[in-house]
Amino acid sequence: MLRRSLALALAFGCAATAHGAIQINEIYYSPEDPEDGRQFIELRSTTGAVEPLANLWLLEIDGDAGNVPGLLDNPGTVLNAINVGAFSTGENGLFLWRDAAVDLDNSPSAGVQGPGATTVLTLDLVPNRIDLGFEGDEGGGLPLYSNNAVNFLLVEGFTAGVGIDLDTNGGAIGGDGTFDVLPWTRVVDGISAKEPSDVGFLYATTVGGVAVQPHFGPDLFYRDPIAGMWGFFDSGSGEGNGGYVGPFFANDGNGYYAPGSGEAMLADGRIINVASDSRYLYATPGAENATGVGGLYRGDTNHDGAVDDVDIDWLYDNLNIVGTSFDVALNFGRSNHSDVDALIQTVLQTSFGDADLDSDVDASDFLAWQRGFGTDAGWAGGDFNGSGLVDVADLAVWRTNFGFGSSVEPTTASIPEPAAASLALILSACNLARIRTRNS
């Protein structure tokens, strides 16, 4: 079974000390109603092992610069400061701070899944506020307003508190988008987002982080383990259901998905197609991140948790389809033979003709072709070109790649010849093909 490693890191020029191994991995900051109990913050060590979070804080900073009636936005104000310095990541390299007293579901299948080796802290993320993505209060008479320009920083050595204004230029409710007060030792990581039409500042880029301006207001940030960059999506999972604790799917609306909406993107601007198989793009609190490209695991086209010959056959059967499962080549286009090449050569690290997927093309693969000749036996039976029939064209593929993975250079004399019975079958097939051609 192949698993896609999560050894991906966002490098900051200012993050070259001990905490360079810690980064923000996933933040679900704006769930649909009801919000309480669903938001979470996940940190990750790039070593994939236990790492201390000593002296680290996660800051939520107001970026809105508009004058909203009933609520004075003040860009640069620290809305929340979460001290994680007393903890370490778990044996799987993950730390999860969640609101819910029960495990959040990190699986697309039914049933709540536990976080396993993850270090977990269960505590109200934002006392007296409904969640990370909103300003105002729940009982003080002010309406709740969304923090449309969202900024999250992971910093070391924070010495101030909630309410401090870091962007003091521009007056009481203004700012110029640059921090004037820096009450920390350094910035370890950062992510900011807003819609293009929203007025506000994205502070993360001013301190070495990443900022995005999608055409929608994302609910969740995550690091895509295949694309190697920030991804983000909208999620409506469990809307109106107070007992719902996941899974939280990408822009699912009232079901799994909203076809054609495209409310999922990567930081470089590529839109992730939100279609029927995009239900496999979902939040994963306390677990390895799902990816928006290539399926749940790259190459696992049928979502059974393994990458094998069945995935090759399924991909061949679904060429010219737009969907994350079949985008093995990571080109965000319709599935084609480049995806087949990527699955066989890049993911499985073998070559066409390797029927048993043991990383070489040899006599055992010829025997598989021999047994499957004349049938729809799939890749494992010698259908290397996906035509639906094991025939002489597949034998030609095998002969071309014979010797792949071997330390001995193949020669013409070393290529096995078909047994007499198989040769007779081949000759019969060729004769039948010629007869059909003459009669057509």
Order of alpha helices (4+ residues) and beta strands (2+ residues): beta-beta-beta-beta-beta-beta-beta-beta-beta-beta-beta-beta-beta-beta-beta-beta-alpha-alpha-alpha-alpha-alpha
